Amino acid sequence: MKITLKRTPEQVELVKAMASRNRTVAYEAQVALAEFIGPVLAEVLNQAPTVSNLFNSLQFDADDNPSIPLDLYYDISDEDYVKVWSQSHAGGLPSNQVLPTASELKLATYTLDAAVDFDRRYAAKSRMDVVGKTFTRVAQEILLKQERTSATLLMASLAGASIKTSPLFENKQIFRTATADTVLIDDFNKLMTLAKRINTSWIGGTPTTRTRGITDIVCSPEVVGSIRAMAYNPVNTTAALGQAAAATNSEGIAAPEQLRNELYQNAGLDSFMGVNILEFNEMGKGEKFNTIFGTASAAATYKTYDGARNAAFAGATDEIIVGVDRTRDSLMRVVATDPDSNSELNLIADDQYSVRQNKIGYYGQLEEGRVVLDNRVLLGLIKGG
């Protein structure tokens, strides 16, 4: 992420005016720059390829009390109650609310903020790079908080997800890979199959949109490495006559030539079998998001698709792969908009510094709330023992 200010005559004069000894002139210049750059930062945050942006944005006016009518957003089946996962404050423990389908869900919002400053002499010398880096830091700090908050909600919701249409996995929406510590095409195929079974219509039947299933995979670099390895490793799980494939080379079947060429040539893999791949360093054995899921899953056990192996999730040896269906309005992010600029990010000139401190500061503030209305859009695949 990088915010760059062009050296146009107008912007250079505006930055120099921020260093004026006349406090009125300096403050007006700081406010003018904040009004210009605030919507830009909000757009950058909304386009960043992060876990945070798996959520659909729902804007509301500042100082309003946002709510969602569940009967319009939730696919109603034979159940009278739905489970909604939400957080009351940033970084807090997500909680599961059981609500009637006809209920109006009131959403708790919280504030994410960041404060930065730089020396006044950089503005006097029109150092556009320093000013740009300052605003980049504001966006980075808020994005970091959004990322951690979103990951906690996603992992807790997935760990607590259950559906009656998957009795094979004890009604869980998570299963283990067929081969220990390896991801194969077969695992993705079964994940898509489970998604089809779970994502029914609102009466529990076949949906009119057959594309419902998985649109995105959130995983670690090691999982992406396993996908690339299909270019030169066998991909089959059964041999001739339906027998399980053994370790001998004669029973190993390679992927089709076209698929292996694509995997071999595309080092920066961004999709596989029509599913977008979101690669994060926080995913993987012993990493932050993986640890969050391990804590949320507690002592729950997870089986392979055939039920041969069943064990609790161990964060040191297992890693979770998250499948997400973004075609449904379930992962929601309500965000307040500033009444003056109509921007989601309220960037304010910080007035706490006096002239003798030789500092220019900015304060960024964003009010939002996140909720998972229907956790059937989340599925899990465990790569490990």
N, C-alpha and C positions, 0 to 999 in steps of 0.2 A: 504494500500500500504506500502510495506516495502522492502528496499534495504539492503541486508546483504552481507558483505564482509567476505569470509572465511579466517581463520587464517593459511593460507599456508605460508611456509618459504619465498616464492617469494613475496607474497603480503605484508607480515610483513616488509620485507626489503625495499620494495618500499615505504610504508607509512613512515617508519623511515627516509628514504632519503629525504622526503619532508620537514623535519625539520632541514636539514643540514644548517650549517652556511655558507657554500659555496653556494652562490646564484645560480651559474650555475647548480650545482648538484641538488639543491632543485627545481629549476624551471623545469629541465628536468624530474624529478620524477613526478612533478605535471602534466606536459603535458602527460607523459606516462599513468598516471592513468585516465586522462580525455579522452584520445583516447580509452582506454579500456572500460570505464563505459558509455560513450556517447551513443553508439548503444544499450546498455542494457536499459538505461532510455527511449530511443525512443520506444523500444519494449514494455516496461511496459505501456507507455502512450497509445499505440495502442491497448492494450488488456484490459484496464480498462473498467468495465461495466458502462459507462457513456453515457449521451446524445450526447456527442461529437463523440462517435464511432458509431453512427447511420449513419454517413457520410462515403461514400466510398473514399478511398485515391487514389489520382492521382499524382504521383511524377513527378517533373521536375527538371532540372539542376539549381543550384543556379545562380543568375544573368540573368536567362532567362525570357522571357515574356510569361507566360502561356496563352493558349487560348483553347476554346472548340468549335468545329463545331456543331452548334445546330441541323442541319438536321440529324446528325447521332445519337444524344442522345435524341432528342425529338420525340415523336410519332406525326407525322403530320396528321392532319385531314383536315377539310374544312376551317380552319382558316389560314390566311397568316402571322399572328404574334403570338408570344408566350410571356408569362410573366415570367421573370426571377427575382428571389429575391437574393440580394447579399449585402455585407457590404464592405465599402471602408477602414475601419480601425476597430481594435478590440474594442468592446464595443459600436460601432457606431449604428445609427438607420438604420436598413435594408431598402433598397429602391427597388422599383419595376420597372424594365426596360422592355419596350415593344420592342421586336426585331423581325426582319424578320426571318423566319425559316431557310433561307439559309445563315444567318449571322454567322460570326466568333466572338464568345463572348470572349472578352479580360477580364481577371480576375484581379481584384485588390487584392494584397496580403498585409499582415501586419505582424509585428514581435511581437512575444510573448517571453518575456525573464524573467529571474530570476537570482539574484545574492545572494550568501551566503558566509559566512566565518566562521572559527573556530580557536581557539587558537592553536598556533604552538606546545605547549607542549603535546597536545593530540596525535599529529602525532609522536612526539619523544618517547612517551610511547606506541606507536602502539595501540592506542585505536580504534580498527576497528569499534566498535559500533558507536562512534561519527562521524567517516568519513562516515559510511553507512547512518546515520540519516541526515547528511548534503546533500547527494545526494537524499535522499528521499524527503527532503524539496524542492529541485529544481524541482523534478517531480510533487510534489503536487501543487506548485505555478503555473506552466505552465498548469497543468490539470484544476485548478480552473478557469483560464482565458479562456481556451478552452470551459469549461462547460458553462460559462456565455455567451460567444459569440455564441455558438451553440444554446442555448435555446432562445436567442433573435431572431435569424434568423428563427428558427422553428416556434415560436409562432406568429411572425409577418407574416410569409408566410401563416400559417394556417388561421389566422384571415382574411387575404385578399384573400383567395382562393375562387374561384367561378367556377361553371361548369354548362353548359346548360342542362345537363341530370338530374338535380335534382330540377325541378321547384317546387316541394312540399315544399322545404326549401328556396324558393326565390333564387335558384341557389347556395346556400351556402353548404359547405361540413361538416356542424356541425348541430347536433340536440340535444334535451334534452332527458333525460331518461324518460321512460313511467311513472314511479312512482317517485314522488318528493323525492329527497335526498336518493335515493336507486338505486343500480345497480343490474339488473337481467340478466338472460340468454337471455331473449327477447331483451334486449338492445344490447348485443354483436351480436346476430343474425341479427338484423336490421343494425348494423354498417357494418357487413360483406356483407350484401345485397347491401347496398349503395356503398360499395367499388367495388363490382362486376359491378354495373351499371356505375360507373365512369371510371373504368380502362378498357377501350375498346382497340381494336387493333388500328393500325395507320390509318386505313380507317374508324374508328368509329364503327366497327362491333365486332364480337366475337374473342377474342385473342386465339391463338393456345395453349398458356399456361393458363389453367383454374385455376391455383393456384394463379393467380394475385388477390390481395385483401389486407388483413392485415396480417403482419407477427409479428408485435410487438405492444404492448400497453404500453405507458408511463403514469404512474399514481401515485397516492399518497398512503401511507400506509392505509388510510381510505377506499380507493377503494378496495384494496386487502382484507381488513377486511370485506367489503360487499360481496366479492366473497366467503370468508370462511364461512360467515353467511348462505350461501345457503345450508350448511350441516344440518341446523336445522330450517330454515325459509322457508315458501312457495315460489315458484318461478314462479307461473302462473300469467298471466295478464288477462286471460279470463276464465270464468266458463262454465257450461253446456250450450249448444245451442248458443255458441258464445257470451253470455252475459258477461259484465265486472265483474271480480271477486270482491266481496265485502270483508269487513274486518272480516266477520264471519269465524270461524275456519272450518266450514263445506265446504266452497268453496276454501279453501287453499289446493293446491296440492304440495307435496314435490317433490324434484328432484329424479331421479332414485337412487336406493340403491347404485349402484356402484359409481356413481358420488359423492354422499354424503360421502361415505367411503373415497374416494380419497381426498376430501376437508378436511375431519376431520383429516386424518392421516398426510397430507402434510402441516405442519405448515409453512415451508418455501416455499410457493407456487411460482413456477417460470414459469408456463404455465397454460393456461386455454382454452379449446376448440381448441387446436392446435396452440394457439397464445402465443408468449413469453411475459411475464410480466416483465417490467422494473419499479421497485419501487424506487421513489425518495422522500426524505424529502422536497425538494424544491417545490414539487407539493402539491396541497391541498388548502383549503380555507385560504386566507390571506397570502399564502407563495409566495416566490420570482417569480417562473416561472408562477404561477397563476396570479400574479399581472402584469407580462409582457404581458400575453395574454389579460387581461382586458384592459390594456392601448392601445394595438394594435387594439382591436375590437371596441374601442370607443363606439358609441351609437347604434351599430348594434344589432338587436333582433334575437333570435333563438327560433325555434318552437320545439315541440315534434314531433315524427314521424307521429302522427295522426293529428297534427295541433291544438290540444285542448288548449295547453298553448303556449304563445309567449311572451318573455320578453328579455330585454337587460341583458348582462352578468354582474353580480355583484360579484366582487372578494371576498367580505366578506362572502357571502352566497352560491356562486356557485364555482364549481371547474371543470377545463377542464381535460378531458382524451384524450390523443392523440393516434390515430391509425396510424401506419406507414407501408408502403409496401416497404420492402427492396429488393424485387426481381427485382426492376427497378433501373436503373442508373440515379437517379435524385438528391439525396442528395450527392453532390460532395465536396470533400476537396482536393484542390491542395496544395502540400507541397514541399518545396525545399529540395534537398539532398546535403549534403556537398560533394564537389568534391574529397576530400582526403579519408574520411572514408565511404562515400556513406550512411551516417546516416541522418535521418530527424532532429535529435537534434544535434546542434553544441555546444559541451561543451568545454569551454576554461578556461585555468588557468588564474585567475585574477592577473595581475601584478601591481596593484595599491598600494600594501602594501610594505613598506620598512622593513628591517630586525628588526629595533627597535620597530616596531608595534607588532611583534610576532603574525601575522595573516597569515592564508592561505585561499585564496578565490577562488571561481569558479563562472563562468558566463555561464549560459545556454541560448541558443537562438534558436528559431524555427520560420521559415517564412512559413506562410500558408495563404490560402484564402478559403472561404466557399461560396457555392452557391446552391440554389434550382432551378433546371432546369425545373421541372414540378411538381407543387404543388398538382397534382391529387394523389400523393402518401401519402398525409396527410389528415386525417379525424379527426373530433372532436366529442366527446360525453360530454355533460354538465350534471354533477350530482349536483342537487340543487333544488331550488323551481320551 
